[in-house]
């Protein structure tokens, strides 16, 4: 399949390779094992917690395909944007269509919420982000919602997370998603000023290396800055393999404690964002 949820090592830097792509891929057939796993997981969870589905976004997957893996500069992929914009859009359109189908099938399999990760957005300035990301993020949100409606599936909220795209927070909030995910570099007050929908985030994942006392303090400050309305507390990116799961419990317990206290008090700061 063209799309993989894992960090692939494609290394297709030649635009002629676009002709070799399976653009009419049947996602349901190719990734049947993924959807079976989602259905099984949903059944095993038995309603205890919601099940989130996800996919990488078009530019992020394009970057992996061209770079052949991770990159500190994304220079090969960005070369395409500057020197081959037509071919770049061609590839992004292919990815957008497949990602949309993939997300719809996840909902059909039991996913109750979806997140689209534009993890390499930080490598693009505002102009490139507008041209090569925003339109495709909008299209995915539209395609998925329409596809869910046409298949008679239950509507699910969608999150867009564009790491490093602090310059486009307002635009992201108008892309058709219910939630904008924030990385740890975004000031909560600025996010509240520019995002008119629910926000998610954004504690630095590396804060989980800190002592319990410091982690509690940082988590408490994060929740107080965001308030409890239209807010999903989370880290500002993923958890690293060497992190202690016990720290995650400290983080979650602190979020529950602080937010409950704020709601009981009717904190005036919380009312600023209702």
For each residue, the residues with C-beta under 8 A, 3 or more apart:
1: 4 22 25 27 30 31 98
2: 21 22 23 25 94 95 98
3: 27 55 56 61 95 98 99 102
4: 1 8 61
5: 34 54 55 56
6:
7: 64 69 70
8: 4 64 65 69
9: 64 68 69
10: 64 65 66 68
11: 65 66 67 68 69
12: 17 65 66 68
13: 17 66 68 76
14: 17
15: 18 80 84 87
16: 19 20
17: 12 13 14 20 21
18: 15 21 87 90 91 94
19: 16
20: 16 17
21: 2 17 18 91 94
22: 1 2 25
23: 2 94 97
24:
25: 1 2 22 30 98
26: 29 30
27: 1 3 30 31 98 101 102 105
28: 31 32 35 101 105
29: 26 32
30: 1 25 26 27
31: 1 27 28 34 35 102 105
32: 28 29 35 36
33: 36 37
34: 5 31 37 38 106 109
35: 28 31 32 38 39 105 106 108 109
36: 32 33 39 40 109
37: 33 34 40 41
38: 34 35 41 42 51 53 106 109 110 111
39: 35 36 42 43 109 110
40: 36 37 43 44
41: 37 38 44 45 51 110
42: 38 39 45 51 109 110 111 112
43: 39 40 46 110
44: 40 41
45: 41 42 48 49 51
46: 43
47:
48: 45
49: 45
50: 112 113
51: 38 41 42 45 110 111 112 113
52: 111 112 113 114 115
53: 38 103 106 107 109 111 113 114 115
54: 5 114 115 116 117
55: 3 5 99 102 103 106 114 116 117
56: 3 5 60 61 64 99 116 117 118 119
57: 60 61 99 116 117 118 119 133 136 137 140 160 162
58: 61 62 92 95 96 99 133 136 137 140
59: 62 63 92 118 120 121 124 132 133 136
60: 56 57 63 64 117 118 119 120 121
61: 3 4 56 57 58 64 65 95 99
62: 58 59 65 66 77 80 88 91 92 95
63: 59 60 66 67 71 74 77 120 123
64: 7 8 9 10 56 60 61 67 68 69 70
65: 8 10 11 12 61 62 91
66: 10 11 12 13 62 63 76 77 80
67: 11 63 64 70 71 74 76 77
68: 9 10 11 12 13 64
69: 7 8 9 11 64
70: 7 64 67
71: 63 67 74 75 76 77
72:
73: 78 123
74: 63 67 71 77 78 120 123
75: 71 78 79
76: 13 66 67 71 79 80
77: 62 63 66 67 71 74 80 81 120 123
78: 73 74 75 81 82 123 124 128
79: 75 76 82 83 84
80: 15 62 66 76 77 83 84 85 87 88 91
81: 77 78 84 85 88 124 128 131 132
82: 78 79 85
83: 79 80
84: 15 79 80 81 87 88
85: 80 81 82 88 89 131
86: 89 90
87: 15 18 80 84 90 91
88: 62 80 81 84 85 91 92 132
89: 85 86 92 93 132
90: 18 86 87 93 94
91: 18 21 62 65 80 87 88 94 95
92: 58 59 62 88 89 95 96 132 136
93: 89 90 96 97 136
94: 2 18 21 23 90 91 97 98
95: 2 3 58 61 62 91 92 98 99 136
96: 58 92 93 99 100 136 139 140 143
97: 23 93 94 100 101 143
98: 1 2 3 25 27 94 95 101 102
99: 3 55 56 57 58 61 95 96 102 103 116 140
100: 96 97 103 104 139 140 143 144 147
101: 27 28 97 98 104 105 147
102: 3 27 31 55 98 99 105 106
103: 53 55 99 100 106 107 114 116 140 144
104: 100 101 107 108 143 144 147 148 151 153
105: 27 28 31 35 101 102 108 109
106: 34 35 38 53 55 102 103 109 110 111 114
107: 53 103 104 110 111 114 144 148 153 154 156
108: 35 104 105 151 153
109: 34 35 36 38 39 42 53 105 106
110: 38 39 41 42 43 51 106 107
111: 38 42 51 52 53 106 107 114 156
112: 42 50 51 52 156
113: 50 51 52 53 156 157 158 159
114: 52 53 54 55 103 106 107 111 144 156 157 158 159
115: 52 53 54 158 159 160 161 181
116: 54 55 56 57 99 103 137 140 141 158 159 160 161 177
117: 54 55 56 57 60 161 163
118: 56 57 59 60 121 133 137 160 161 162 163 165
119: 56 57 60 161 163
120: 59 60 63 74 77 123 124 163
121: 59 60 118 124 129 133 162 163 164 165
122: 163 164 165
123: 63 73 74 77 78 120 164
124: 59 78 81 120 121 128 129 132 133 165
125: 128 129 167
126: 129 130 167 168
127: 130 131
128: 78 81 124 125 131 132 133
129: 121 124 125 126 132 133 134 162 165 167 168
130: 126 127 133 134 168 171
131: 81 85 127 128 134 135
132: 59 81 88 89 92 124 128 129 136
133: 57 58 59 118 121 124 128 129 130 136 137 162 165
134: 129 130 131 137 138 168 171 172 175
135: 131 138 139
136: 57 58 59 92 93 95 96 132 133 139 140
137: 57 58 116 118 133 134 140 141 160 162 172 175 177
138: 134 135 141 142 175 176
139: 96 100 135 136 142 143
140: 57 58 96 99 100 103 116 136 137 143 144
141: 116 137 138 144 145 158 160 175 176 177
142: 138 139 145 146 176
143: 96 97 100 104 139 140 146 147
144: 100 103 104 107 114 140 141 147 148 158
145: 141 142 148 149 155 158 176
146: 142 143 149 150
147: 100 101 104 143 144 150 151
148: 104 107 144 145 151 153 154 155 156
149: 145 146 152 153 155
150: 146 147
151: 104 108 147 148
152: 149
153: 104 107 108 148 149
154: 107 148
155: 145 148 149
156: 107 111 112 113 114 148
157: 113 114 178 179
158: 113 114 115 116 141 144 145 176 177 178 179
159: 113 114 115 116 177 178 179 180 181 200
160: 57 115 116 118 137 141 172 175 177 179 180 181
161: 115 116 117 118 119 180 181 182 183 200
162: 57 118 121 129 133 137 165 168 172 181
163: 117 118 119 120 121 122 183 237
164: 121 122 123 183 185
165: 118 121 122 124 129 133 162 168 169 172
166: 169 183 185 186 190
167: 125 126 129
168: 126 129 130 134 162 165 171 172
169: 165 166 172 173 180 182 186 190 191 194 195
170: 173 174 194 195 196
171: 130 134 168 174 175
172: 134 137 160 162 165 168 169 175 177 180 195
173: 169 170 177 180 194 195 196 197
174: 170 171
175: 134 137 138 141 160 171 172
176: 138 141 142 145 158
177: 116 137 141 158 159 160 172 173 180 197
178: 157 158 159 197 198
179: 157 158 159 160 197 198 199 200 232
180: 159 160 161 169 172 173 177 191 195 197 198 199 200
181: 115 159 160 161 162 199 200 201 202 234
182: 161 169 186 188 191 199 200 201 202 236
183: 161 163 164 166 186 201 202 236 237
184: 201 202 203 204 205 235 236 237
185: 164 166 236
186: 166 169 182 183 190 191 201 202 236
187: 190 191
188: 182 191 192 202 222 225 226
189: 192 193 225
190: 166 169 186 187 193 194
191: 169 180 182 186 187 188 194 195 199 201 202 226
192: 188 189 195 199 226 227 272 273
193: 189 190
194: 169 170 173 190 191
195: 169 170 172 173 180 191 192 199
196: 170 173
197: 173 177 178 179 180 230
198: 178 179 180 230 231 232
199: 179 180 181 182 191 192 195 202 226 230 231 232
200: 159 161 179 180 181 182 231 232 233 234
201: 181 182 183 184 186 191 232 234 235 236
202: 181 182 183 184 186 188 191 199 222 234 235 236
203: 184 207 218 219 222 233 234 235 236 251
204: 184 207 218 235 236
205: 184 208 235 236 237 238 239 240 243
206: 209 240
207: 203 204 210 214 215 218 219
208: 205 215 235 239 243 244 247 248 251
209: 206 243 247
210: 207 214 215 218
211: 214 215
212: 215 216 247 250
213: 216 217
214: 207 210 211 217 218
215: 207 208 210 211 212 218 219 247 250 251 254
216: 212 213 219 220 250 254
217: 213 214 220 221
218: 203 204 207 210 214 215 221 222
219: 203 207 215 216 222 223 233 250 251 254 255 258
220: 216 217 223 224 254 258
221: 217 218 224 225
222: 188 202 203 218 219 225 226 233
223: 219 220 226 227 228 233 254 255 258 259 262
224: 220 221 227 258 262 267 269
225: 188 189 221 222
226: 188 191 192 199 222 223 231 233 273
227: 192 223 224 231 262 267 269 270 271 272 273
228: 223 231 259 262 263 267 270
229: 270 271 273 274
230: 197 198 199 273 274
231: 198 199 200 226 227 228 273
232: 179 198 199 200 201
233: 200 203 219 222 223 226 255 259
234: 181 200 201 202 203
235: 184 201 202 203 204 205 208 238 239 251
236: 182 183 184 185 186 201 202 203 204 205
237: 163 183 184 205
238: 205 235
239: 205 208 235 243 248
240: 205 206 243
241:
242:
243: 205 208 209 239 240 247 248
244: 208 247 248
245: 248 249
246: 249 250
247: 208 209 212 215 243 244 250 251
248: 208 239 243 244 245 251 252
249: 245 246 252 253
250: 212 215 216 219 246 247 253 254
251: 203 208 215 219 235 247 248 254 255
252: 248 249 255 256
253: 249 250 256 257
254: 215 216 219 220 223 250 251 257 258
255: 219 223 233 251 252 258 259
256: 252 253 259 260
257: 253 254 260 261
258: 219 220 223 224 254 255 261 262
259: 223 228 233 255 256 262 263
260: 256 257 263 264
261: 257 258 264 265
262: 223 224 227 228 258 259 265 267 270
263: 228 259 260 266 267 270
264: 260 261
265: 261 262
266: 263 270 271
267: 224 227 228 262 263 270 271
268: 271 272
269: 224 227 272
270: 227 228 229 262 263 266 267 273 274
271: 227 229 266 267 268 274
272: 192 227 268 269
273: 192 226 227 229 230 231 270
274: 229 230 270 271
